[in-house]
Amino acid sequence: MMTFRPTGLLFLALACVILVTVHDTEAAPSCGPTRTHVDESTCKHGTVEDWCRNRVCAKGPGEECGGEWGELGKCGGGMYCSCGFCSGCNTNLECWFGHFC
């Protein structure tokens, strides 16, 4: 009867595969059990929903936005996130057009 005995090289290869798999895997941000609300009157550029579906203040022209999970925020109405900054014009006609990526 033949028995299989893993060698040190096999263990090393398996450890490397596991390490690479775990290292490259990122989980989405977790959301708490409670939802937060923001006073819309304090938001100059309106409100948007964040990753956890909470209403938060929107970002304005030239402000940082985006991120892999939207953690840097979303732009308000009339604007779009380009190269990590809100570009375009908001509803008050304040405009910012950033640089090309």
LUMROTOR-65946 format. One record per residue (C-alpha): residue number from 1; x, y, z. Coordinates in nm, 2 decimals. Layout:
# residues N
[node NUM,[X,Y,Z]],
...
END
This chain:
# residues 101
[node 1,[0.00,0.00,0.00]],
[node 2,[0.13,0.34,-0.10]],
[node 3,[0.09,0.64,0.14]],
[node 4,[0.12,1.00,0.04]],
[node 5,[0.36,1.21,0.25]],
[node 6,[0.36,1.58,0.16]],
[node 7,[0.70,1.73,0.13]],
[node 8,[0.81,2.07,0.26]],
[node 9,[0.80,2.21,-0.09]],
[node 10,[0.43,2.11,-0.13]],
[node 11,[0.35,2.28,0.20]],
[node 12,[0.53,2.59,0.10]],
[node 13,[0.35,2.61,-0.24]],
[node 14,[0.01,2.56,-0.06]],
[node 15,[0.10,2.83,0.19]],
[node 16,[0.19,3.08,-0.09]],
[node 17,[-0.14,3.01,-0.27]],
[node 18,[-0.34,3.07,0.05]],
[node 19,[-0.14,3.39,0.13]],
[node 20,[-0.19,3.54,-0.22]],
[node 21,[-0.57,3.45,-0.21]],
[node 22,[-0.62,3.61,0.13]],
[node 23,[-0.41,3.91,0.06]],
[node 24,[-0.58,4.01,-0.27]],
[node 25,[-0.93,3.96,-0.13]],
[node 26,[-1.09,4.27,0.01]],
[node 27,[-1.44,4.28,0.16]],
[node 28,[-1.68,4.56,0.11]],
[node 29,[-1.73,4.80,0.40]],
[node 30,[-1.97,4.67,0.66]],
[node 31,[-2.27,4.87,0.77]],
[node 32,[-2.38,4.91,1.12]],
[node 33,[-2.73,4.80,1.24]],
[node 34,[-2.85,5.16,1.26]],
[node 35,[-2.91,5.41,0.98]],
[node 36,[-2.79,5.77,1.01]],
[node 37,[-2.98,6.07,0.89]],
[node 38,[-2.84,6.41,0.80]],
[node 39,[-3.02,6.75,0.83]],
[node 40,[-3.07,6.83,0.46]],
[node 41,[-3.07,7.21,0.53]],
[node 42,[-2.70,7.18,0.63]],
[node 43,[-2.60,7.02,0.30]],
[node 44,[-2.49,7.29,0.05]],
[node 45,[-2.49,7.05,-0.25]],
[node 46,[-2.79,6.83,-0.16]],
[node 47,[-2.79,6.48,-0.03]],
[node 48,[-2.70,6.14,-0.17]],
[node 49,[-2.70,5.78,-0.04]],
[node 50,[-2.38,5.63,0.08]],
[node 51,[-2.27,5.26,0.06]],
[node 52,[-2.49,5.18,0.36]],
[node 53,[-2.79,5.36,0.20]],
[node 54,[-2.77,5.64,0.46]],
[node 55,[-2.85,6.00,0.35]],
[node 56,[-2.53,6.20,0.36]],
[node 57,[-2.43,6.55,0.23]],
[node 58,[-2.32,6.54,-0.13]],
[node 59,[-1.98,6.67,-0.24]],
[node 60,[-1.95,7.00,-0.44]],
[node 61,[-1.73,7.13,-0.72]],
[node 62,[-1.36,7.05,-0.67]],
[node 63,[-1.43,6.83,-0.36]],
[node 64,[-1.29,6.48,-0.34]],
[node 65,[-1.52,6.19,-0.44]],
[node 66,[-1.53,5.83,-0.54]],
[node 67,[-1.31,5.56,-0.40]],
[node 68,[-1.34,5.18,-0.45]],
[node 69,[-1.65,5.17,-0.24]],
[node 70,[-1.76,5.53,-0.27]],
[node 71,[-1.60,5.60,0.07]],
[node 72,[-1.48,5.95,-0.05]],
[node 73,[-1.84,6.06,-0.12]],
[node 74,[-2.07,6.12,-0.42]],
[node 75,[-2.12,6.44,-0.61]],
[node 76,[-2.44,6.65,-0.59]],
[node 77,[-2.68,6.71,-0.87]],
[node 78,[-2.54,6.83,-1.20]],
[node 79,[-2.19,6.71,-1.12]],
[node 80,[-1.99,6.39,-1.18]],
[node 81,[-1.69,6.23,-1.02]],
[node 82,[-1.38,6.26,-1.25]],
[node 83,[-1.03,6.16,-1.14]],
[node 84,[-1.14,6.17,-0.78]],
[node 85,[-1.29,6.52,-0.78]],
[node 86,[-1.64,6.65,-0.84]],
[node 87,[-1.65,6.82,-1.18]],
[node 88,[-1.92,7.01,-1.36]],
[node 89,[-2.17,7.27,-1.22]],
[node 90,[-2.40,7.23,-0.92]],
[node 91,[-2.75,7.37,-0.90]],
[node 92,[-2.62,7.71,-0.78]],
[node 93,[-2.41,7.73,-1.10]],
[node 94,[-2.08,7.69,-0.91]],
[node 95,[-1.85,7.51,-1.15]],
[node 96,[-1.52,7.33,-1.14]],
[node 97,[-1.36,7.14,-1.42]],
[node 98,[-1.06,6.94,-1.31]],
[node 99,[-0.76,6.81,-1.49]],
[node 100,[-0.75,6.51,-1.71]],
[node 101,[-0.66,6.18,-1.54]],
END
